[in-house]
Every structure is written in C-alpha cells, then in structure tokens.
C-alpha cells in the first residue's frame, strides 16, 4: 500500500514538473531593456522631450530604456512602427497626440482608427501654440489680425508646418468666419523666417519657438492657443481673452503601447509615468519648454481624451473641407 502511495506521489510530481516546462510563468516585468519610439528628429524639441521621460523611466523600471528615432511623414513612420511592434511591453511610443489623431484625417494612404490602433498608457503634458504675425504688419492684437484677414478677402497668407498648426488655424478662421491662403512649410523655423520677411502674415508655432523668435524681434506674439494663459508667458492673453469665443487648442503628449499589450503591463507603466509626471523636476522641465504637466488617472481617461480630440479634429477638418494630401 505504502509503495503504491509513493508511486502515485512521484507520478504527480513528474506531471507537475512537465506542466511547468510546457507553460512557464511569465518573467517579472521588465526583465530586459525597453525601447521608446520617437517620431521626431534627434536633437530637436520633440526628441529632447522623449529622452527626458526615457531617462526618468529607466530609474523606476530598473532596466535600460533606449530611444529609437523613427522620423518622417508627420510622425506616421513612428506611429506605424509602434503599431507593428510586438505587444509585450518592451516597445512604446511617446509622441504628441496631434499627429496620431490627425494623420488618418489628413494624409493619403493612412487609414486607422485612433481609438483602437494603439493602446493608451498615460498622458504626460500639454503644449500650447501661439498666434504670431509678421513684425512688418501694423497688427498688435488678435482683433487687429481678424480685421486684416477679413479685409484681404481670402488673400491673407498663413503658414502650416504641422497638422496641429493646420487645425489651429482653421479653428480660428472658422470661428471668425473668414478665409485665408495656406502656405505649407517643412519646419516651424522656415515658417518663422518667412513671417519675419513678410512673405506670410501669420501662423501658429509652439510657445517655446514663438517666445525665442519674439525675443529677437523676428515675430510678434498675439495670443496663446490654450483655454487659459500659459505659465511660461503669463502676460500673453489666451485666444478667448483676445476676443475669439470658445477657442481652445493644445497638443497633448502621451505614451502608447502596441494594441494587445497585457493590461497588467499597461497599468504598471501607467503608474511609473504618472509618478514621473507628478515630480517637481518634471513640472519644471515642461514649464521651461512652454508646456504644463497633464495627469491621466487611468489609461481609460487617456482613451477618452483621444476620442474627444479625434471628434474635434474631424469636425474642424470637415467644416474646412480639408482634403487628404
């Protein structure tokens, strides 16, 4: 009898050992380096933003965090790389939501649903734009610019260097009931140079570039695009304060995993990123680049924000009859 019991126990132990070999437990996350995709050129403002969060994340995750630049097509090269990555928690993209939300609406050959193409993790910050004009113009307020645009009967010229600038400008034009002529640029620096030269009349760069250019007299700042005044430029009125009712526009930065990444990994990364966002040194960093820290309580909160951004963009794009290019 005792021999039969020992034999049964031995058989059970062997079976359990075999099961463990067939279905090993998932290793503690993370157990090797994490890669963050950056859709911006190395050395630029977007790249510096991504690398700040990567360095901070490395401390919390206890693993190396590598930044890989995937540049081109208004951020779509980076977005697609994230969509195609293995959903195991070791590839993430940090980027502005504008390109992710806007590209399916504005780019030929780009067709994905921002609600499902990537898995939201956490918001990081919110970056405002500034409405700026040529210093050659006798325009010193948004009201002056509005009157100027209307007097030109569609011939006032505005620069577009990003999808964010395109949407912000068309929101402004729709709100004031006017039209203007669009001029495309590869960079905000190029658009700023032509604004200085008087070749275009106005455009929407990010706050940081606008402040740097304005301090040298190359452009004139009229208002911030955000709902409230930005901390880094407290004397600059918001568009609403400047007489454009209901105008509020900013670029939200966030982190996404590939679709299908396990929820427990998403929640762990969400916790790490939220901890980074709340740090005083992070708030100072984003303040210095003209942004404000933005906390999402859950990944679902970020998903709701993305859905709202897409709905807003679609309404503006449809009203302006902006075709895909």
C-alpha positions in Angstrom: 0.0 0.0 0.0 2.8 2.4 1.0 4.6 1.6 -2.2 1.5 2.5 -4.3 1.1 5.8 -2.5 4.8 6.8 -3.1 4.4 5.8 -6.7 1.3 8.0 -7.1 3.0 11.0 -5.5 6.1 10.6 -7.7 3.8 10.5 -10.8 2.0 13.7 -9.7 5.3 15.4 -9.1 6.6 14.4 -12.5 3.3 15.6 -14.2 3.6 19.0 -12.4 7.2 19.3 -13.5 6.1 18.6 -17.1 3.4 21.2 -16.9 5.8 23.9 -15.6 8.2 23.1 -18.5 5.4 23.4 -21.1 3.8 26.6 -19.6 6.4 28.6 -17.7 5.3 31.6 -15.6 5.8 35.0 -17.3 9.0 36.6 -16.2 8.7 39.6 -13.9 8.3 42.8 -16.0 10.6 44.2 -17.1 13.5 41.7 -17.4 15.3 43.3 -20.4 15.6 46.8 -21.9 12.5 48.8 -23.0 12.5 50.7 -26.3 10.7 54.0 -26.8 10.0 55.1 -30.3 10.5 58.8 -31.0 8.8 60.2 -34.2 11.0 63.4 -34.1 14.5 64.1 -35.4 17.4 63.7 -33.0 18.3 66.9 -31.2 15.0 68.7 -31.8 12.5 69.7 -29.1 10.4 66.6 -29.5 13.4 64.3 -29.2 14.5 66.1 -26.0 11.0 65.7 -24.6 11.0 61.9 -25.3 14.5 61.5 -23.9 13.6 63.2 -20.6 10.8 60.7 -19.9 13.0 57.8 -21.0 15.8 58.8 -18.5 13.2 59.1 -15.7 11.6 55.8 -16.6 14.9 54.0 -16.6 15.3 54.8 -12.9 11.8 53.4 -12.0 11.8 50.3 -14.3 15.3 49.2 -13.3 16.2 48.5 -16.9 17.8 50.4 -19.7 15.4 52.5 -21.8 16.5 53.0 -25.4 15.1 55.8 -27.6 14.9 54.9 -31.3 14.1 57.8 -33.7 11.7 56.8 -36.5 11.2 60.1 -38.4 9.0 61.1 -41.3 5.5 61.5 -42.7 4.4 63.9 -40.0 5.0 61.2 -37.3 3.4 58.4 -39.2 6.6 56.4 -39.6 7.0 56.3 -35.8 3.3 55.6 -35.2 3.3 52.7 -37.7 6.5 51.2 -36.1 4.6 51.2 -32.8 1.6 49.6 -34.3 3.7 46.9 -35.9 5.7 46.1 -32.7 5.3 43.0 -30.6 2.7 43.8 -27.8 4.9 42.6 -25.0 5.5 45.8 -23.1 9.0 46.3 -24.4 8.1 48.8 -27.2 6.3 52.1 -26.5 5.9 55.3 -28.3 5.9 58.8 -26.7 4.5 61.5 -29.0 2.1 64.4 -29.4 -1.4 63.2 -29.9 -1.9 65.6 -32.8 -0.1 63.5 -35.4 -1.6 60.3 -34.2 -5.1 61.7 -34.3 -4.7 63.9 -37.3 -2.9 61.7 -39.8 -5.9 59.5 -40.6 -7.8 62.6 -41.4 -5.2 64.5 -43.4 -2.8 62.0 -45.1 -3.3 59.9 -48.2 -2.8 56.2 -47.6 -3.1 56.5 -43.8 -6.3 54.7 -42.6 -6.5 53.6 -39.0 -8.8 54.2 -36.0 -7.0 56.2 -33.3 -9.3 54.7 -30.7 -8.0 51.1 -31.4 -4.7 51.3 -33.4 -2.6 51.7 -30.3 -3.2 51.1 -26.6 -3.2 54.3 -24.4 -1.0 54.3 -21.4 -0.7 57.8 -19.8 -0.8 61.4 -20.7 2.4 63.4 -19.9 2.0 67.1 -20.7 0.0 69.7 -22.7 1.8 72.1 -25.1 0.2 75.3 -26.3 0.7 77.1 -29.5 0.9 80.9 -30.1 -0.7 83.0 -32.8 2.1 85.1 -34.2 2.3 87.7 -37.0 4.9 89.4 -39.1 6.6 92.4 -37.4 6.3 94.2 -40.7 2.5 94.4 -40.2 0.8 97.1 -38.1 -1.0 94.4 -36.1 -0.8 94.3 -32.3 -3.8 92.3 -31.3 -6.0 89.4 -32.4 -8.7 91.9 -33.2 -6.3 93.7 -35.5 -5.4 90.4 -37.2 -9.1 89.4 -37.6 -9.9 92.8 -39.3 -6.8 92.4 -41.5 -7.7 88.9 -42.6 -11.3 89.9 -43.4 -10.1 92.9 -45.4 -7.9 90.7 -47.6 -10.9 88.6 -48.8 -9.1 85.3 -48.6 -5.7 86.6 -49.7 -4.1 86.9 -46.3 -1.4 84.2 -46.1 -0.8 81.8 -43.2 1.9 79.2 -42.7 1.4 75.5 -41.9 4.3 73.4 -40.6 2.4 70.7 -38.7 -1.1 69.2 -38.6 -1.6 70.9 -35.3 -0.9 74.3 -36.9 -3.3 73.5 -39.7 -6.1 72.6 -37.4 -5.5 75.5 -35.0 -5.5 78.0 -37.9 -8.7 76.6 -39.4 -10.4 76.6 -36.0 -9.5 80.3 -35.8 -10.7 81.1 -39.3 -14.0 79.2 -38.8 -14.6 81.0 -35.5 -14.1 84.4 -37.1 -15.9 83.5 -40.3 -13.1 84.2 -42.7 -10.8 82.5 -45.2 -7.1 82.9 -45.9 -4.4 81.3 -48.2 -2.4 78.4 -46.9 1.4 78.1 -47.4 3.0 74.8 -46.4 6.4 74.5 -44.7 8.7 71.7 -43.7 9.5 73.2 -40.3 8.4 75.9 -37.9 11.8 77.6 -38.4 11.2 78.0 -42.1 7.7 79.4 -41.4 9.1 81.8 -38.8 11.8 83.1 -41.3 9.1 83.8 -43.9 6.9 85.5 -41.3 9.9 87.7 -40.4 10.4 88.6 -44.0 6.8 89.4 -44.5 6.2 86.6 -47.0 3.4 85.2 -44.9 1.2 87.1 -42.5 0.6 84.8 -39.5 0.9 81.2 -38.2 0.7 79.0 -35.1 4.1 77.8 -33.8 4.6 76.2 -30.4 5.0 78.6 -27.5 8.7 77.9 -27.0 9.7 78.7 -30.6 7.4 81.7 -30.6 9.0 83.2 -27.4 12.5 82.7 -28.7 11.7 84.3 -32.1 9.7 87.1 -30.5 12.5 88.0 -28.0 14.7 88.7 -31.1 12.1 90.8 -32.8 11.5 88.3 -35.6 7.8 87.8 -35.0 5.1 89.4 -32.8 3.1 87.2 -30.4 -0.6 88.0 -30.1 -2.2 85.2 -28.0 -1.8 81.6 -26.8 -4.0 78.9 -28.2 -4.8 77.4 -24.8 -8.0 77.9 -22.9 -6.1 79.8 -20.2 -2.9 81.7 -20.1 0.3 79.6 -20.1 2.5 79.8 -17.1 5.7 80.4 -19.1 4.2 83.5 -20.8 1.8 85.0 -18.2 1.4 88.3 -20.0 0.2 86.7 -23.2 -3.6 86.6 -23.4 -5.4 83.4 -24.4 -7.3 83.5 -27.7 -10.6 83.6 -25.7 -9.4 86.6 -23.7 -8.3 88.2 -27.0 -11.8 88.0 -28.4 -12.2 84.6 -30.1 -15.0 82.9 -28.1 -14.7 79.2 -27.4 -11.2 78.9 -28.9 -9.0 76.4 -27.1 -6.4 74.2 -28.7 -3.2 72.5 -27.4 -1.1 69.4 -28.2 -1.4 66.7 -25.6 1.7 64.4 -25.3 1.2 60.8 -24.2 2.5 57.3 -24.2 1.1 54.3 -26.1 1.8 50.6 -26.3 1.0 48.4 -29.3 -2.5 47.0 -29.4 -2.8 43.8 -27.4 -0.2 44.6 -24.7 -1.3 42.9 -21.5 -3.3 45.1 -19.1 -1.1 44.4 -16.1 1.9 45.7 -18.0 -0.1 48.8 -19.2 -1.1 49.6 -15.6 2.5 49.2 -14.3 3.8 51.6 -17.0 0.9 53.9 -16.3 1.9 54.1 -12.6 5.5 54.8 -13.4 4.7 57.5 -15.9 2.2 59.2 -13.6 4.9 59.2 -10.9 7.3 60.9 -13.3 4.6 63.5 -14.4 3.9 64.5 -10.8 7.6 65.1 -9.9 8.6 68.8 -9.2 11.6 68.4 -11.6 9.3 67.2 -14.4 6.9 70.1 -13.9 9.9 72.5 -14.1 11.2 70.7 -17.3 7.8 71.0 -19.1 7.4 74.6 -17.8 10.7 75.5 -19.4 9.6 74.3 -22.8 6.2 76.1 -22.6 4.1 73.1 -21.5 2.0 72.1 -18.5 2.1 68.6 -16.9 -1.0 66.6 -17.6 -2.0 63.6 -15.4 -4.4 60.9 -16.5 -5.9 58.9 -13.6 -6.3 55.8 -15.7 -5.4 54.6 -19.2 -9.2 54.8 -19.9 -9.1 58.5 -19.1 -6.4 58.9 -21.8 -8.5 56.9 -24.2 -11.5 59.2 -23.6 -9.2 62.2 -24.3 -8.0 60.7 -27.6 -11.6 60.1 -28.7 -12.5 63.7 -27.9 -9.5 65.0 -29.8 -10.4 62.9 -32.8 -14.0 64.1 -32.8 -12.9 67.8 -32.5 -10.4 67.4 -35.3 -12.9 65.7 -37.6 -15.4 68.5 -37.1 -12.8 71.1 -38.0 -11.4 69.2 -41.0 -14.9 68.5 -42.4 -16.0 72.1 -41.9 -12.9 73.5 -43.6 -13.2 70.8 -46.4 -9.5 70.0 -45.9 -8.7 67.1 -48.2 -6.1 64.4 -47.7 -2.6 65.1 -49.1 
